[in-house]
Amino acid sequence: MKNVFVLGGTGFLGYFTVKELLKRGYKVSTISRHSMPTEDLLPREVEYRVGDINDMSDEDIQEMLKGVDGFIYAAGADERTLPEAPAVKFFYEANVLPTQRIARLAKQAGVKKFVLLSSYFAHFAEEWSDIPLKHNAYPRSRMLQEEIACMEGQEGMDVMSIRLPYIFGVMPGRIPLWNMFVTKLKDQKVVPVLGGGTAMVTAQQVAEATIGAMEHGEHCGKYSICGLNMKHSEFHQMVMNALGQKDSRVKVVPLEQLKPAMERIDEKNAEAGKEQGVHMSMMAEIQNRDAYLDPADTMPILKYNEYDIRKSIEETLRKCVQE
């Protein structure tokens, strides 16, 4: 396997994946909907074009993928999007339908390995049967996206998915998404958080795990990756530290104290004809739990490395503060 196509190669995860592919000697091609945020973002040896793959004909996509051995799908809508209600329609059209078409065309073009970047919401939607997370539009679309890609690959193309938790790192020309936390917490004296925690990785670990899935994964394998588990309270304190707010403090509060406010956000969204992919009331339930993963479940299989996650968080937050 020598030639790999990355859908979304100038995005955050695509950028790190392209760099790691080149480091390992792969020939890389990519298409992105937006031009490079900096002129020299990708090395000259990367075959790069600007365009929306969803606007291309089947024949043009198959021609573009001629001679490609591996396909990495680093595109789609995530849970931060607030679409018109019903959200399930939006996420189905944004994530499921394009993946089904592209996976089918990739297989027809002779692609042998197809790696889909998914979400750990799909993992916990399966694990936590006591709450209706799997009925929320975003995780529901992610699970269906994985399943439909797997079915399209049957008898000819191995399909693997990487289920991603919180991701940290910086790249040229883009402001980290964690800037929203910095903006929200700036000048706050007391920040209430729920008592749960989350799995975390660096963007470099995502790149290594993605390539590891392509090289070592099994068809229909769903790999929930992790580098570190951390309480939300500790992460929020790191944001405070980055802001230099020494007199601010993080306060862990019970679910019943915060959930009503989250429910009101859902109500206001509904009044405006909007719906989030994961309802805020459900997000409260999630953030009150430890959404933790065990690196030992995937690291030996995908062969991604350990990194200093806290150092990566600090670097990411510094860039957010500077912006």
C-alpha positions in Angstrom: 0.0 0.0 0.0 1.6 3.2 -1.2 -1.0 5.8 -2.2 -3.4 7.3 0.3 -6.2 9.8 -0.3 -7.2 12.1 2.6 -10.6 13.8 2.5 -10.1 17.0 4.3 -6.3 17.2 4.3 -6.1 20.9 5.2 -8.4 20.5 8.2 -7.0 20.0 11.8 -7.0 16.2 11.8 -6.3 15.8 8.1 -3.2 18.1 8.4 -1.6 15.9 11.1 -2.5 12.7 9.2 -1.0 14.0 5.9 2.2 14.9 7.7 2.5 11.5 9.4 1.7 9.7 6.1 4.5 11.5 4.4 6.8 10.7 7.2 6.1 7.0 6.7 6.8 7.2 3.0 3.3 7.3 1.6 2.3 9.2 -1.5 -0.6 11.5 -0.5 -3.4 13.2 -2.4 -6.2 15.3 -0.9 -9.2 17.5 -1.6 -10.6 20.1 0.8 -13.6 22.4 0.5 -11.5 25.4 1.6 -8.1 26.7 0.5 -5.1 26.2 2.7 -5.1 28.6 5.7 -1.4 29.3 5.1 0.3 29.1 1.7 2.9 26.5 2.6 0.6 24.3 4.9 1.2 21.1 2.8 4.5 20.1 1.3 4.7 20.3 -2.5 4.7 16.6 -2.9 1.1 16.4 -1.8 -1.3 16.3 -4.7 -3.8 18.9 -3.5 -7.0 20.4 -4.9 -9.7 22.7 -3.6 -13.3 21.5 -4.1 -16.4 19.8 -2.6 -16.2 16.1 -3.3 -20.0 16.0 -2.9 -20.4 18.2 -5.9 -18.3 15.9 -8.1 -19.8 13.3 -10.4 -19.3 9.6 -9.7 -17.0 9.3 -12.7 -14.8 12.2 -11.6 -14.5 10.8 -8.1 -13.5 7.3 -9.4 -11.0 9.0 -11.7 -9.5 10.9 -8.8 -9.2 7.7 -6.8 -7.6 5.7 -9.5 -4.5 4.0 -8.1 -5.4 4.9 -4.5 -4.9 2.1 -2.0 -6.1 3.8 1.2 -8.8 6.4 1.9 -9.0 8.5 5.1 -12.3 10.2 5.7 -11.6 13.3 7.8 -14.7 15.3 7.0 -18.3 15.9 8.2 -20.3 17.7 10.8 -19.8 17.4 14.5 -21.9 17.9 17.6 -21.1 21.6 17.9 -23.3 22.3 14.9 -26.8 23.7 15.7 -28.9 22.9 12.7 -32.6 23.5 11.9 -34.9 20.9 13.6 -35.0 18.0 13.2 -31.3 17.6 13.7 -31.4 14.0 12.6 -32.2 15.1 9.0 -29.2 17.4 9.0 -26.7 14.9 10.4 -28.0 12.1 8.2 -27.5 14.3 5.1 -24.1 15.7 6.3 -22.5 12.5 7.6 -24.3 9.4 6.5 -25.3 9.9 2.9 -21.9 11.3 1.7 -20.0 8.5 3.5 -22.2 5.8 1.9 -21.7 7.3 -1.6 -17.9 7.8 -1.2 -17.3 4.4 0.3 -19.1 2.8 -2.6 -17.2 4.7 -5.2 -13.9 4.1 -3.3 -14.5 0.4 -3.4 -15.4 0.5 -7.1 -12.2 2.5 -7.8 -10.1 -0.3 -6.2 -9.4 1.3 -2.7 -8.6 -1.5 -0.3 -8.6 0.3 3.1 -11.1 2.9 4.2 -10.7 4.7 7.6 -13.5 6.8 8.9 -12.9 9.4 11.7 -15.9 9.1 14.0 -16.7 10.1 17.6 -16.5 8.6 21.0 -20.2 9.6 21.3 -20.9 6.4 19.2 -18.9 4.4 21.7 -20.8 5.7 24.8 -24.2 5.5 23.0 -23.6 1.8 22.8 -22.1 1.5 26.4 -24.5 3.6 28.3 -27.9 1.9 27.9 -29.4 3.6 30.9 -29.6 7.0 29.1 -31.1 7.6 25.6 -27.8 9.0 24.2 -28.2 6.7 21.1 -31.4 8.4 20.2 -29.8 11.9 19.9 -29.2 12.8 16.3 -25.4 13.2 16.3 -24.4 9.8 17.9 -27.2 8.1 16.0 -25.8 9.4 12.7 -22.2 8.4 13.7 -23.3 4.8 14.4 -25.2 4.6 11.2 -22.3 6.2 9.3 -19.9 3.5 10.6 -22.3 0.7 9.8 -23.2 1.8 6.3 -19.6 2.4 5.4 -18.8 -1.1 6.7 -21.6 -2.6 4.6 -20.4 -0.7 1.5 -16.9 -2.2 1.9 -18.0 -5.8 2.2 -16.0 -8.2 0.0 -13.3 -6.0 -1.3 -12.5 -3.0 1.0 -11.7 -3.1 4.7 -13.5 -0.3 6.6 -12.4 0.8 10.0 -13.5 3.7 12.3 -11.6 5.7 14.8 -13.8 7.0 17.6 -12.3 10.3 18.8 -12.6 12.0 22.2 -11.3 15.5 23.1 -8.4 16.4 20.8 -5.6 18.9 21.4 -2.8 20.3 19.3 -2.1 23.4 17.1 -1.6 23.8 13.4 -0.6 26.8 11.2 -3.3 29.2 10.2 -6.2 27.9 12.4 -7.4 28.9 15.8 -8.0 25.8 18.0 -11.7 25.0 18.7 -10.9 25.3 22.4 -11.0 29.0 21.9 -14.7 28.8 22.8 -13.8 27.6 26.3 -11.3 30.4 26.7 -13.9 33.0 25.6 -16.5 31.5 27.9 -14.4 31.4 31.0 -12.6 34.7 30.6 -13.1 37.0 33.6 -15.3 34.5 35.3 -14.7 34.3 39.1 -16.5 31.0 39.7 -17.0 28.4 37.1 -19.4 25.6 37.9 -18.7 22.2 36.3 -20.2 18.7 36.6 -18.3 15.9 38.3 -17.5 13.7 35.4 -14.5 13.5 33.1 -13.4 12.7 29.5 -10.9 10.8 27.5 -8.3 12.9 25.6 -5.8 12.6 22.8 -3.4 14.7 20.8 -3.9 15.3 17.1 -0.6 13.5 16.5 -2.1 10.4 18.3 -5.1 10.7 16.0 -2.9 10.7 13.0 -0.9 7.7 14.2 -4.0 5.7 15.2 -5.7 6.5 11.8 -2.7 5.1 9.9 -2.5 2.3 12.4 -6.1 1.3 11.6 -5.3 1.4 7.9 -2.2 -0.8 8.4 -3.4 -3.1 11.1 -7.1 -2.8 11.6 -9.8 -5.3 10.9 -12.8 -4.8 8.7 -15.6 -3.2 10.6 -13.3 -2.5 13.5 -14.4 0.4 15.7 -11.5 1.8 17.7 -12.1 4.2 20.6 -8.7 5.8 21.2 -7.4 7.5 24.3 -4.2 9.0 25.7 -5.3 10.4 29.0 -8.5 10.6 31.1 -9.2 13.8 33.0 -11.9 15.3 35.1 -13.7 18.3 33.6 -12.8 20.3 36.7 -9.1 19.8 36.1 -9.4 20.8 32.4 -11.4 24.0 33.3 -8.7 24.8 35.9 -6.1 24.5 33.1 -8.1 27.0 31.1 -8.2 29.4 34.1 -4.4 29.0 34.4 -3.9 29.8 30.8 -5.9 32.9 31.2 -3.9 33.9 34.3 -7.0 34.1 36.4 -5.4 33.2 39.7 -8.4 34.5 41.8 -10.9 32.4 39.8 -12.0 29.0 40.9 -13.7 25.9 39.5 -16.6 24.5 41.6 -17.9 21.0 41.1 -21.7 21.0 41.4 -24.4 18.3 41.4 -26.3 17.4 38.2 -29.6 18.7 39.6 -28.1 22.1 40.0 -26.9 22.5 36.3 -29.4 20.4 34.4 -32.4 22.8 34.6 -30.3 25.5 32.9 -29.2 23.0 30.2 -32.9 22.0 29.7 -33.8 25.7 29.2 -31.2 25.9 26.4 -32.9 23.0 24.6 -36.3 24.8 25.0 -35.0 28.0 23.6 -33.4 26.1 20.6 -36.8 24.4 20.0 -38.6 27.8 20.1 -36.2 29.0 17.4 -36.7 25.9 15.3 -33.2 24.6 16.1 -32.0 21.3 17.6 -28.6 20.2 18.7 -27.1 16.9 17.7 -26.7 16.1 21.4 -29.3 17.8 23.5 -27.9 20.0 26.2 -29.9 18.1 28.9 -28.2 15.0 27.6 -24.8 16.7 27.6 -25.3 17.4 31.3 -25.8 13.7 31.9 -22.7 12.9 29.9 -20.5 15.5 31.7 -21.7 14.2 35.0 -20.1 10.8 34.1 -16.6 9.6 33.5 -16.4 9.2 29.7 -13.2 7.4 30.1 -11.4 5.0 27.8 -8.5 2.6 28.3 -5.5 3.2 26.0 -4.6 -0.5 26.4 -7.7 -1.5 24.4 -6.4 0.2 21.2 -2.8 1.3 21.5 -1.3 -2.2 21.0 -3.5 -2.8 18.0 -3.1 0.6 16.2 0.4 1.2 17.5 0.0 4.9 18.3 2.4 6.4 20.8 2.1 7.9 24.3 2.5 11.7 24.4 2.3 14.4 27.1 -1.3 15.3 26.9 -1.2 18.0 29.5 1.7 19.7 27.7 -0.4 19.6 24.5 -3.4 21.1 26.3 -1.2 23.9 27.7 0.2 24.6 24.2 -3.3 24.6 22.7 -4.7 27.0 25.3 -1.7 29.3 25.0 -2.5 29.8 21.3 -6.2 30.4 22.1 -5.3 33.1 24.7 -2.9 34.7 22.2 -5.6 34.9 19.6 
